[in-house]
C-alpha cells in the first residue's frame, strides 16, 4: 500500500497541513495486539474448553484415593509339598509279566490241542466282534475246536513272530500278537504256514490274575 493512501493531511494551529496516520494504521516496528483480532490457534482452543467440574463432584484427588487400594494382589502358585505322594503310574511290571505269561500258556495249550487248558486263560466276560457277529466265551471255544481240528497232526507248531510288548490302557493291557502256525493241510497233505494277527486284551479278573478278555483279528 502506498504511503499517500494511508496518510491524510491534518491542519495544525499554524494552519500548515501535515500528514497523520489513519486510525487503523500502525507504524512499522510498533505493532500491538488488538483485542478484537483472533488467530487460528485461538479458534481451535475455543473448540476444546476445559471441562467444568460441578460443585460437589469428586475431585481427581478423591478418585486417586478410591482406586489406590483397589488392585487385586497377584497370588503365587502354591509350591508342591516336598513330601507329596507321587501319582500312581499305570504301568506295572508285575501285571505285564503275568499278562505275557498268560498269552504263552494260551498258545502252548492250543499247540498241544488242549482246548480246556486254553480256556483257563480266557475271562468269563470274554467278548469280541468278528465280521459283525458277537463272539462270547462259548463261541470262542467252538472256534478253537474247529481250528485245532483243521491243524491236528504231529507237525503242528505254533509260535509268536515277535516278542510281546505289553501296552497299558485304562481298561487293561493290550498285546499285539502275530501267531505263526505250521501245520499239514488235510486235503493236499502239504505243509503250510499261516500267520494270524490279533490284538489281545487282558483284564484283571481277580488280584494278580490277568486273563484274555478279547481276541480281535487284525488284517
Buried (B, 14 or more C-beta within 10 A) or exposed (E): EEEEEEBEEEEEEEEEEEEEEEEEEEEEEEEEEEEEEEEEEEEEEEEEEEEEEEEEEEEEEEEEEEEEEEEEEEEEEEEEEEEEEEEEEEEBEEBBEBBBEBBEBBBBBBBEBBBEBBBEBBBEEBBBEEEEEEBEBEBBBEEBEEBBEEBEEEEBEBEBEEEBEBEBEEEBBBBBBEBBBBBBEEEEEEEEEEEBEBBBBBBBEEEEEBBBBBBBEEE
